[in-house]
């Protein structure tokens, strides 16, 4: 399903609705940029193969906004929340090049199917918009006045993702719509009958995803932080990479790891 202006508007209204829920609470704003390498885990490559886990990589970049409640009067029961939580909203983009790794695509492995795997590549292109709640176990008020200090955090949230995968093959005629240019067991049983004709799907689509991360902030100055964040993002779709074969080895939806570094500026 292609991304529409109506869908994007619904998600934007949802995020603004969450923000407006805090409108009566005093908060300050933080704005920043994040960037760093991503590792995409999908149907490309072999499960639990080191090369598959580290080879399908790319980069991500995003703009983040934080609601900071540390200056809100400490009325119970919100005093702890104000001193230990920030609400994060984000608009980001990530992309990764994909190819097959593992023993089935090993350069030394002979056979037609091995040739087809080696000839098959792809690309992910994902736009994200979403919210996360960042939890800081130590006091944010103390951190805000302690230059050259670190404070760790964990984060959890939900993102809306618009994906646009690309599928390529150099096998035979190089036509990605010719199913026989791809790994045989994905679309045919051993007797030659058709198993699946829609395992390759390079159509645009949308999905939601769960996001969790762990990281730390470093106080550069009173008005700025550096942030290091390791993110895990699990999509509610297996089509984000453009490949969704139905073999028993395909047990999980696509997911991504993103190690990003960010610069955050505080506004009064």
C-alpha positions in Angstrom: 0.0 0.0 0.0 1.5 3.3 -1.1 2.0 6.2 1.3 -0.8 8.7 0.9 -1.1 12.3 2.2 -4.1 11.1 4.2 -2.1 8.5 6.0 0.7 10.9 6.7 -1.8 13.5 8.0 -3.3 10.9 10.4 0.1 10.1 11.8 1.1 13.8 12.1 -2.2 14.6 13.9 -1.5 11.6 16.2 1.9 13.0 17.1 0.6 16.5 17.5 -2.2 15.1 19.7 0.4 13.6 22.0 2.3 16.8 22.1 -0.8 18.9 22.8 -1.5 16.6 25.8 1.5 18.2 27.4 0.5 21.7 26.3 -0.6 22.7 29.8 2.7 21.6 31.3 5.6 23.8 31.2 8.5 22.4 29.2 11.5 23.5 27.2 12.4 22.4 23.7 15.4 20.6 22.4 16.2 20.2 18.7 18.9 18.1 17.1 20.2 16.1 14.2 21.3 12.4 14.3 23.3 10.4 11.8 25.1 7.1 11.7 25.4 3.6 10.2 22.6 1.1 10.0 22.6 -2.7 9.7 19.5 -4.2 8.0 18.4 -7.7 9.0 16.1 -9.2 6.5 15.5 -12.2 4.1 18.8 -11.3 2.4 21.5 -13.5 3.6 21.5 -16.4 6.0 20.0 -16.2 9.5 22.6 -16.0 12.3 25.4 -15.6 9.7 28.0 -13.0 10.8 28.5 -11.7 7.2 24.7 -11.3 6.7 24.5 -9.4 10.0 27.4 -7.1 9.2 27.4 -6.9 5.4 23.9 -5.4 4.6 24.7 -1.9 5.9 23.9 1.7 5.0 23.3 5.0 6.8 20.5 6.9 8.5 19.9 10.6 9.2 17.2 12.4 11.1 15.9 15.4 12.9 14.8 14.9 16.5 12.8 17.1 18.9 12.6 16.6 22.7 10.1 18.0 25.3 12.2 18.6 28.4 10.1 18.8 31.6 12.9 19.3 34.1 11.9 23.0 34.8 8.3 22.1 35.4 7.3 22.7 39.1 7.7 19.4 41.0 4.0 18.7 41.8 3.5 15.2 42.9 3.0 12.6 41.4 4.8 14.2 38.4 8.0 15.2 40.1 9.8 12.0 39.2 8.5 12.0 35.6 9.7 15.6 35.1 13.2 14.8 36.3 13.7 11.5 34.5 11.8 11.5 31.2 11.8 13.3 27.9 9.4 12.9 25.0 11.1 12.5 21.7 9.6 13.0 18.2 11.5 12.2 15.1 11.6 12.5 11.3 14.3 10.3 9.7 15.5 8.5 6.6 17.6 5.4 6.3 18.9 3.3 3.4 21.0 0.1 3.0 22.4 -1.9 0.2 21.4 -5.6 0.3 23.0 -8.8 -1.0 23.1 -12.5 -0.1 25.8 -13.9 2.2 26.3 -17.3 3.9 27.1 -20.7 2.6 24.3 -20.8 0.0 25.8 -17.8 -1.8 29.4 -18.5 -1.1 31.6 -17.6 -4.2 33.0 -21.1 -4.2 29.6 -22.8 -4.2 28.6 -24.2 -7.7 25.1 -24.5 -9.1 22.4 -22.4 -10.7 20.7 -21.4 -7.5 24.0 -20.2 -6.0 24.5 -18.1 -9.1 21.0 -16.7 -8.8 21.6 -15.7 -5.1 24.9 -14.0 -6.0 23.2 -12.1 -8.8 20.3 -10.9 -6.6 20.7 -7.6 -4.8 18.4 -5.0 -3.3 18.1 -1.6 -1.6 16.0 -0.3 1.3 14.8 3.3 1.4 12.7 4.2 4.5 11.2 7.4 5.8 10.1 7.4 9.5 8.0 9.6 11.7 7.3 8.7 15.3 7.5 9.3 19.0 9.6 7.7 21.8 9.7 8.1 25.5 13.3 8.5 26.8 14.0 7.4 30.4 17.0 8.7 32.3 17.7 6.8 35.6 19.7 9.7 37.0 18.4 13.3 37.7 18.1 15.4 34.6 18.2 18.6 36.7 21.6 17.6 38.1 22.9 16.7 34.6 21.7 20.0 33.1 24.2 21.9 35.4 27.1 19.5 35.1 29.2 20.3 32.0 31.4 17.5 30.8 29.2 14.8 32.3 27.4 11.7 31.0 24.0 10.4 31.7 22.6 7.1 30.2 19.0 6.5 29.0 16.7 3.9 27.5 14.0 4.6 25.1 10.9 3.0 23.6 8.3 4.1 21.1 6.3 3.6 17.9 7.2 4.8 14.4 5.3 5.0 11.1 7.4 3.9 8.2 7.0 4.5 4.5 9.3 2.1 2.6 10.4 2.0 -1.0 12.5 -1.1 -1.7 14.5 -1.8 -4.9 15.1 -5.2 -6.4 17.9 -6.0 -8.9 19.3 -9.1 -10.6 22.1 -9.6 -13.1 21.1 -13.3 -13.7 20.1 -14.3 -17.3 18.1 -11.4 -18.8 18.4 -9.3 -15.6 14.6 -8.8 -15.5 13.4 -8.6 -11.8 9.9 -9.5 -13.0 11.1 -12.9 -14.3 10.7 -15.2 -11.3 13.0 -17.8 -12.8 15.9 -15.3 -12.4 15.7 -15.8 -8.6 16.5 -18.6 -6.2 14.3 -21.6 -7.2 13.0 -22.9 -3.9 11.4 -19.5 -3.2 8.9 -19.9 -6.0 8.9 -23.6 -7.0 8.5 -26.9 -5.2 11.0 -29.7 -5.9 8.6 -31.2 -8.5 8.6 -27.9 -10.5 5.1 -26.7 -9.5 4.6 -23.1 -8.5 5.0 -22.3 -4.8 4.7 -18.5 -4.8 4.7 -15.8 -7.4 4.8 -12.8 -5.0 7.9 -13.4 -3.0 9.6 -10.4 -4.7 7.7 -7.2 -4.0 9.4 -3.9 -5.0 6.2 -1.9 -4.4 6.1 1.1 -2.1 4.2 0.5 1.2 3.7 1.7 4.7 3.9 -0.1 8.1 4.3 0.6 11.8 7.4 -0.4 13.8 8.4 -0.8 17.4 11.6 1.1 18.4 13.8 0.6 21.4 17.2 2.1 22.1 19.9 2.5 24.7 22.3 5.4 24.8 24.0 8.2 26.6 24.2 12.0 26.5 27.3 14.0 27.1 26.9 17.6 28.3 29.0 19.9 26.0 27.7 23.1 27.4 24.6 24.4 29.2 22.7 24.6 26.0 24.0 21.6 24.1 24.5 17.8 24.4 26.1 15.1 22.3 24.1 11.9 22.1 25.1 8.3 21.3 22.2 6.0 20.6 22.0 2.3 19.6 18.6 1.6 18.2 16.7 -1.6 17.4 13.6 -1.2 15.1 11.3 -4.0 14.4 8.9 -3.5 11.4 5.3 -5.0 11.3 6.0 -6.1 7.7 8.3 -8.5 5.9 8.2 -6.5 2.6 10.5 -3.6 3.7 13.4 -5.2 1.9 11.5 -6.1 -1.2 11.8 -9.9 -0.5 9.3 -12.1 1.4 9.8 -15.7 0.6 7.7 -18.3 2.4 10.4 -20.9 3.3 10.5 -22.1 6.9 13.7 -20.1 7.5 11.7 -16.9 7.0 10.5 -16.7 10.6 10.7 -13.0 11.4 9.7 -9.6 9.9 12.5 -7.2 8.9 14.3 -5.2 11.5 17.1 -2.7 11.7 20.0 -1.7 14.0 21.1 1.9 13.9 24.1 3.3 15.8 23.7 7.1 15.6 25.4 10.1 17.1 23.5 13.3 17.5 24.0 17.0 18.4 21.2 18.4 20.6 20.6 22.1 21.2 18.4 23.4 24.1 16.0 26.3 23.6 14.4 28.2 26.5 
